[in-house]
């Protein structure tokens, strides 16, 4: 590789643009609010043009908020599609960035990019972390999936936050807050769900508040379904709610209890702390994931 | 391709061996009971040796009952591992067949092979059915998954039959019959679960018996979780219970109602009959899936 990689984390609230080659070679970054598409894309393009004068950039990756069109055979490939974000419906984000910079570019969801970052730079042999699931639990719940070396697309893209979980209304009479499904995973366990159920923000609830055991229970049930459907070799948990490090041992314990030794794997049974792990890249996971997408664009 | 492909469906009750090139070029087949490993493997080997005198065989695929070791870097790759089937624990099925026939051979679970058969010979462009999930609902519930062109392995392999579903005990007081998890998917919706709950075999229950609406509900909930985790482009349902064709429209209707238009896909919303489909190969899906594995062995 000669030049640098450019990464865009395109969020509904802010854009983060960076250049570098990975989590340990992260050169420069800019963060700015997401306003209109014209203004926002122009700011991103200007950043990469400036950076390219310092050191050449070979390719760009875009990790985008959604929903997005990931089907390379579709006329709207690379578009943000039906988002509620005003002004951003049917915006050709990939096409505009490519045209303005004249560089190879790749595009995926923010969570698939985060999964790719954790996969590419896990420190383990890739085969030992394949499949890998990245789950973010914060304002919403999203999952990214790598299987057989590539992000999983499909009908749309994984939407693991909407799984149906068991909901014991005796223990938890809260109806859930997903506008589509009420008490799906996100409706029961996202940050806003916790806030609404307990009447205060999740981060202000003390460690011994019963909120956390219930939260760990829902997360563990969501992971159970993922383990049964996909048999991942690594599960990475990120997002605002997962800043609560005390959740990890409780989640692992509940997963093992529910599996009841059905899945015969030493990795999971003996060293669950190497199986269900915290996100390793903090607030750079989006841009570093975008670097990994840029690498793919370069190889393609 | 010059010669034929050999396929073994290695089941706990019977072995099926066949030669051919696909579902439309299926030359010869033999079925015999699964007795001791020595005797059973010898009969399979003898069949392929006889067939090879008629027309050469280039490679062998084995679609096996499990649990199996699918990790090519493991010392027990290709083994049937901890099965309750007497005499079959820690049997090197792949190695013995390869050594006896001197041919390239590939190995996977019976459900992954079935998924591969439905993927390889779907009649659609491969990208239009990727990811593909094959689910069998019969004595047990199993899933096979193809993603990014290859079967998904992982920690072990997909075990979708053990997902946790919602269980409304007012509607269905049955405790479930899974020895590990009680009322998981398989514990509530397998053939034996139906038999135990209703006091008669599933196939003898009339079409308008309430058993079928409940069964469709559980299957639809299982599919919902698979759709959210993997976003498959095709779901194929096979196995004894799914011989009940009247289940299909009810399952599709329940899936669409529960999704509540969250997944924005014309394929799913407009033509669910092309999305959730019956298995297409009847009782040849195992051996045809094994042909697809043999093809992979030849390419590798």
Interface residues (C-beta under 8 A of the other chain):
Chain A: X67 X73 X81 X82 X127 X130 X131 X143 X145 X147 X148 X149 X150 X152 X153 X154 X155 X156 X157 X158 X159 X160 X161 X162 X163 X164 X165 X166 X167 X180 X181 X221 X224 X225 X226 X227 X228 X229 X230 X231 X232 X233 X258 X260 X261 X262 X263 X264 X265 X267 X268 X275
Chain B: X67 X73 X81 X82 X127 X130 X131 X143 X145 X147 X148 X149 X150 X152 X153 X154 X155 X156 X157 X158 X159 X160 X161 X162 X163 X164 X165 X166 X167 X180 X181 X221 X224 X225 X226 X227 X228 X229 X230 X231 X232 X233 X258 X260 X261 X262 X263 X264 X265 X267 X268 X275
